[in-house]
Amino acid sequence: MEKRVMTDGKHRKGLAFMAVLLGGVLTLTACGGDDGKGGNAGDGRGKSQEQVDEAAAKDASDARIAISPKDGSNDAGINSDVKVKVAGGKLTKVTMKAVESGTEVAGTIAGGGKAWKPDAQLERSTKYKITAEAKDSEGREAHENSTITTVSPENSFIGNFTPEDGSTVGVGMPVSINFDKAISDKADVQKGITVTSSSGQKVVGHWFNGQRLDFRPEEYWKAGSTVTMKLALDGVEGAPGVKGVQSKTVTFKVGRSQVSTVDTKTRQMTVVRDGKVIKTVPISAGNPENPTYNGQMVISEKFKETRMDGSTVGFKKKNGKGEYDIKDVPHAMRLSSSGTFIHGNYWGADSIFGNVNTSHGCVGLNDAKGAGDPKQPGAWFYDNSMLGDVVVVTNSPDKTVSADNGLNGWNMSWSEWVAGSATGA
């Protein structure tokens, strides 16, 4: 006879609870690190996740690499923005490549292995990938990667400047910078530019408009001095969303002092070098209908021969042709942007020089066609002049040349000049 064991509802619930509990124990044992080889968390052969993490942390390098700008930046500067640094170790390798072309950027690890930077200026609108490796004192390696894109031409500005680095110029040569974008944050941009002279002269910048900034001292540069301009504009915001990309130092020498004064009434030019008159030259200035500007004008360009076409500066006859078109003007030196030159003249009679003003506004000196006769006054003055020398025109019935017409800011008083600075005196 079959023997039955009766259970009540309460006992059945207890059995069910025990089954769940045992199942939970089995489940916990399976997740606790049994490696399938009979080990578990307590027998020394398996490891908990916490133990694994702790062991990995002990094996991690103390070297911590930092790459700037941050990964994903799309407006990195092209000069000094990109840097790789390490703490707790030394850099062993840094590679920077243009993503599209694969061109590698040369760079230098410095500071005893603590820092790296590119050796040269980067390209604008270019994506670069940077890979860095380092080791700590125990030889444990660390790695870091970053991808950045440099600023685009549309979102950056540069300044084209004169005079050139390493040049020697006359005492009147200002530092003149023309920006390729309109600058609205003038103070920040001007603060990023410093101009100093070995003579100790105080130098102040003056904004003629949103794109031109000139620097000069109160008086002409001291002869024999050295002028240094530092452009620290990389990353400087010139206008909303438009940043500078230049970081460079420019130096130029100031040569001997030469200031030549043209008197349009006596029709003579007196050349003074280092305080002494070295020559008096007969001239022919602008005629009564087209007088020469008065004022202090700086030689900004020199041409052994050049074409002068009146139609390019507004002199036109009814037939549309210029009043003059001379294709081989000798020994021409520019005094204004609007077309004022001091130049040789071979087409005028010898008798006009020192006697009659016949030009359309330029200052003419007797010369020979072909610019080949060094004995002619035009040739002599050309050979004895340099960029930055000053030509002062006096006693003309015309107005004074505008300060921004050429490199002629000397026609502005010092107080007016300082008033145009965005950072004060």
C-alpha positions in Angstrom: 0.0 0.0 0.0 1.5 3.3 -1.1 2.5 5.6 1.7 1.7 9.3 1.2 3.2 12.2 3.0 0.8 15.0 3.3 2.1 18.6 3.3 0.1 21.7 4.1 0.3 25.0 2.2 2.7 26.5 4.6 5.2 23.7 4.2 5.0 23.9 0.4 5.8 27.7 0.6 8.8 26.9 2.7 10.1 24.4 0.2 9.6 26.9 -2.6 11.6 29.6 -0.6 14.5 27.1 -0.1 14.5 26.3 -3.8 14.8 30.0 -4.7 17.5 30.6 -2.1 19.5 27.6 -3.3 19.1 28.8 -6.9 20.3 32.2 -5.8 23.4 30.7 -4.2 24.1 28.8 -7.4 23.7 31.9 -9.4 26.0 33.9 -7.2 28.6 31.2 -7.3 28.5 31.2 -11.1 29.0 35.0 -11.3 31.6 35.2 -8.6 34.5 34.2 -10.7 34.5 30.5 -11.3 37.0 30.2 -14.1 35.6 26.9 -15.3 38.6 25.1 -13.8 37.1 24.4 -10.4 38.2 27.6 -8.8 36.2 30.3 -7.1 36.6 33.7 -5.5 37.8 32.3 -2.3 40.3 29.6 -3.4 43.0 32.1 -4.6 42.8 31.0 -8.3 39.9 33.2 -9.5 39.7 37.0 -9.2 36.8 39.4 -8.5 36.3 42.3 -10.9 37.5 44.6 -8.1 40.7 42.7 -7.8 41.2 42.8 -11.6 40.7 46.5 -11.6 43.1 47.0 -8.7 45.8 45.0 -10.5 45.3 46.9 -13.7 45.6 50.2 -11.8 48.9 49.0 -10.3 50.2 48.3 -13.8 49.1 51.7 -15.2 51.8 54.2 -16.1 52.3 57.3 -13.9 52.9 59.3 -17.1 49.9 61.5 -17.9 49.9 63.0 -21.4 48.0 66.2 -22.3 47.5 67.3 -25.9 46.2 70.8 -26.7 44.0 72.0 -28.3 41.5 69.4 -27.1 40.5 66.6 -29.3 38.0 67.6 -31.9 38.9 71.3 -31.9 38.2 72.9 -35.3 39.8 76.3 -35.0 43.4 75.6 -33.8 46.0 78.2 -34.4 48.8 77.5 -36.9 51.7 78.7 -34.9 51.8 78.0 -31.1 48.4 76.4 -30.3 49.5 72.8 -30.7 51.4 71.4 -27.7 52.0 68.0 -26.1 53.1 67.8 -22.5 53.6 65.0 -20.0 53.6 64.8 -16.2 55.0 61.9 -14.2 57.1 60.7 -17.1 58.9 61.5 -20.4 57.7 61.6 -23.9 59.3 59.0 -26.1 57.5 59.6 -29.4 55.1 62.2 -30.9 53.7 61.9 -34.4 51.6 64.6 -36.1 50.3 64.0 -39.6 47.9 65.8 -42.0 45.0 63.4 -42.2 44.2 64.0 -45.9 47.7 64.1 -47.4 49.6 62.0 -44.8 52.3 64.6 -44.6 54.1 64.4 -41.3 54.8 67.5 -39.3 58.4 67.8 -38.0 58.5 68.6 -34.3 60.9 68.6 -31.3 60.7 67.0 -27.9 62.2 69.5 -25.4 62.4 70.2 -21.7 64.0 66.8 -20.9 61.2 64.9 -22.5 58.4 67.0 -20.9 57.1 68.8 -24.0 56.7 68.7 -27.8 55.7 71.2 -30.4 55.8 71.5 -34.2 58.9 73.0 -35.7 57.1 75.1 -38.3 53.9 76.9 -39.0 51.0 74.6 -39.8 48.6 74.9 -42.8 45.3 76.6 -42.4 42.0 74.5 -42.9 43.9 71.2 -42.3 42.9 68.3 -40.1 45.8 66.8 -38.2 46.1 63.6 -36.1 48.5 63.6 -33.1 49.7 60.4 -31.5 51.9 60.6 -28.3 53.7 58.0 -26.3 55.4 58.4 -22.9 57.0 56.2 -20.2 57.2 56.7 -16.5 60.2 56.0 -14.3 59.4 52.3 -14.2 59.2 52.0 -17.9 55.4 51.7 -18.1 54.0 53.2 -21.3 51.2 55.7 -21.7 49.4 56.7 -24.9 47.2 59.6 -26.0 45.6 60.5 -29.4 44.0 63.6 -30.7 42.6 65.0 -33.9 42.3 68.7 -34.5 41.6 71.0 -37.4 43.3 74.4 -37.9 41.5 77.6 -38.4 40.2 78.4 -41.9 41.2 81.5 -44.0 37.6 82.7 -43.6 37.9 82.6 -39.8 41.4 84.0 -39.5 43.3 87.2 -40.3 46.8 88.1 -41.2 48.7 91.4 -41.3 50.9 92.3 -44.3 53.6 94.6 -43.0 56.4 96.9 -44.1 59.4 97.2 -43.8 60.7 93.7 -44.4 62.5 91.7 -41.8 66.3 92.3 -42.0 66.0 95.4 -44.1 67.8 98.7 -43.7 65.6 101.8 -44.1 65.5 105.6 -43.8 64.5 107.4 -40.7 61.0 108.1 -41.9 59.9 104.5 -42.4 56.9 103.7 -40.2 55.9 100.1 -39.3 52.7 99.8 -41.4 50.4 96.8 -41.1 47.5 96.1 -43.5 45.1 93.3 -42.3 43.3 91.1 -44.8 40.1 91.3 -42.7 38.4 94.3 -41.0 39.3 94.5 -37.3 36.7 95.4 -34.8 38.5 94.3 -31.6 41.2 96.9 -32.3 42.5 97.1 -28.7 43.1 93.3 -28.4 44.9 93.2 -31.8 47.0 96.3 -30.9 48.0 94.7 -27.6 49.3 91.7 -29.6 51.8 93.9 -31.4 54.8 95.6 -29.8 57.2 97.9 -31.6 60.4 99.0 -29.8 63.5 100.8 -30.7 67.1 100.4 -29.4 67.1 104.2 -29.2 64.5 104.1 -26.5 62.0 106.2 -28.4 58.4 105.8 -27.4 56.4 104.1 -30.2 52.7 104.3 -30.6 50.2 102.7 -33.0 47.6 104.6 -34.9 44.6 103.1 -36.7 43.8 104.8 -40.0 40.8 102.5 -40.5 39.6 99.0 -39.7 42.4 97.3 -41.7 45.5 99.6 -41.3 47.6 100.1 -38.2 50.8 102.1 -38.3 53.5 102.6 -35.6 55.9 105.5 -35.3 57.7 107.5 -32.7 57.0 111.2 -32.1 60.0 112.2 -34.2 61.9 110.3 -37.0 63.7 107.2 -35.9 67.2 107.8 -34.6 69.9 107.0 -37.3 71.7 103.7 -36.6 69.0 102.3 -34.3 67.4 98.9 -34.5 63.6 98.5 -34.5 61.9 95.3 -33.4 58.3 94.4 -34.0 56.7 91.4 -32.3 53.5 89.9 -33.7 51.8 87.8 -31.0 48.5 87.5 -32.8 48.0 83.7 -32.9 44.6 83.1 -31.4 43.8 86.8 -30.9 40.2 87.5 -31.9 40.2 90.4 -34.3 36.4 90.3 -35.0 33.7 87.9 -33.9 34.8 84.4 -35.0 37.9 85.7 -36.7 41.3 84.9 -35.1 44.9 85.9 -35.8 47.4 83.3 -36.9 50.7 85.1 -36.8 53.5 84.7 -34.3 56.8 86.2 -35.4 59.5 88.7 -34.6 60.7 91.2 -37.2 63.7 93.5 -36.9 65.0 96.2 -39.2 67.9 98.7 -39.1 67.6 102.4 -39.5 70.4 103.7 -41.7 71.8 107.2 -42.0 69.4 110.1 -41.7 68.5 111.7 -45.0 65.7 114.3 -45.4 65.4 116.2 -48.7 63.4 119.4 -48.9 61.8 120.4 -52.2 60.9 124.1 -52.5 58.4 124.5 -55.3 58.9 128.3 -55.5 62.7 128.2 -55.8 62.5 124.9 -57.7 65.4 123.5 -55.8 65.8 120.4 -53.6 68.2 120.5 -50.7 69.5 117.1 -49.6 70.5 116.9 -46.0 72.3 113.8 -44.6 73.1 113.4 -41.0 72.5 117.1 -40.5 74.7 118.3 -43.4 73.8 119.6 -46.8 75.3 117.2 -49.3 73.7 118.4 -52.5 71.3 120.9 -54.0 69.4 119.6 -57.1 67.3 121.7 -59.5 63.7 120.3 -59.9 60.5 120.8 -61.8 57.4 120.3 -59.6 53.6 120.2 -60.4 52.3 122.9 -62.8 49.7 125.5 -61.5 46.8 123.2 -62.7 48.3 120.1 -61.0 50.4 121.2 -58.1 52.5 118.8 -56.0 51.2 118.0 -52.5 52.9 119.8 -49.6 54.1 117.8 -46.6 56.5 115.1 -45.4 56.5 112.1 -47.8 58.3 108.8 -47.3 59.9 106.9 -50.2 57.9 103.6 -50.2 59.0 102.1 -53.6 61.9 102.4 -56.0 61.9 101.6 -59.7 64.9 102.0 -62.0 62.4 102.4 -64.8 58.6 102.3 -64.8 55.6 103.2 -66.9 53.5 106.2 -65.9 50.0 106.3 -67.5 48.0 109.4 -66.6 44.7 107.5 -67.1 45.5 105.4 -64.0 45.4 108.5 -61.8 42.5 110.3 -63.3 44.1 112.4 -66.1 42.0 111.7 -69.1 41.3 113.6 -72.3 37.9 113.5 -74.1 39.1 110.6 -76.3 39.6 108.5 -73.1 43.3 108.4 -73.3 45.5 109.7 -70.6 47.2 113.1 -70.9 50.5 111.2 -70.7 51.7 107.7 -71.0 55.5 107.3 -70.6 56.6 103.7 -70.7 60.2 104.2 -69.5 60.3 106.8 -66.7 63.8 106.5 -65.2 64.7 106.4 -61.5 61.2 106.6 -60.1 60.5 106.6 -56.3 57.0 106.6 -54.9 55.9 109.2 -52.4 52.2 108.6 -52.2 49.6 105.9 -52.9 47.7 108.2 -55.2 50.6 108.5 -57.7 53.1 111.1 -56.5 56.6 110.2 -57.4 60.0 111.9 -57.5 61.6 110.7 -60.7 64.0 111.3 -63.6 62.7 113.3 -66.6 64.4 112.9 -70.0 61.6 114.4 -72.2 61.7 117.9 -70.7 64.2 120.5 -71.8 67.2 121.0 -69.6 66.1 124.6 -69.1 62.9 123.7 -67.1 64.8 122.3 -64.1 65.2 125.0 -61.5 63.0 127.4 -63.5 59.5 126.1 -64.4 57.1 123.7 -62.7 55.7 121.5 -65.6 54.6 118.2 -64.1 51.2 116.7 -63.3 52.1 116.7 -59.6 55.3 114.7 -59.4 58.8 116.1 -58.7 61.0 115.8 -61.7 64.8 115.7 -61.9 66.9 116.0 -65.0 67.8 112.5 -66.4 68.7 110.4 -69.4 66.5 108.0 -71.3 67.3 104.4 -70.4 68.4 105.3 -66.9 72.0 104.6 -67.9 73.8 107.8 -67.1 75.0 107.9 -63.5 76.0 111.6 -63.8 72.4 112.8 -64.2 70.7 114.4 -61.1 67.9 111.8 -61.3 70.4 108.9 -61.3 72.4 110.5 -58.4 69.3 111.0 -56.2 68.1 107.4 -56.9 71.4 105.9 -56.1 71.7 107.9 -52.9 68.2 107.2 -51.6 66.7 104.3 -49.8 63.2 103.2 -48.8 62.1 105.2 -45.8 64.0 108.4 -46.7 61.9 111.6 -46.3 61.1 114.1 -49.1 59.5 117.3 -47.7 57.6 119.5 -50.2 57.1 123.1 -49.3 55.5 126.3 -50.8 53.1 124.5 -53.1 49.6 125.9 -53.7 48.2 122.5 -53.1 47.1 121.0 -49.7 49.2 118.8 -47.4 49.2 115.2 -48.4 46.9 113.0 -46.2 48.6 111.0 -43.5 47.2 107.7 -44.9 48.1 108.5 -48.5 51.3 106.4 -48.6 53.5 106.1 -45.5 53.0 109.7 -44.6 51.8 109.6 -41.0 54.4 112.2 -40.1 51.9 114.9 -41.3 49.8 114.2 -38.3 50.6 115.9 -35.0 51.7 113.7 -32.1 48.5 114.4 -30.2 46.4 113.4 -33.3 48.5 110.3 -33.8 48.1 109.1 -30.2 44.4 109.8 -30.3 44.1 107.1 -33.0 45.6 104.4 -30.8 43.2 101.8 -29.4 45.4 101.3 -26.3 46.4 104.9 -25.5 49.9 106.3 -25.4 
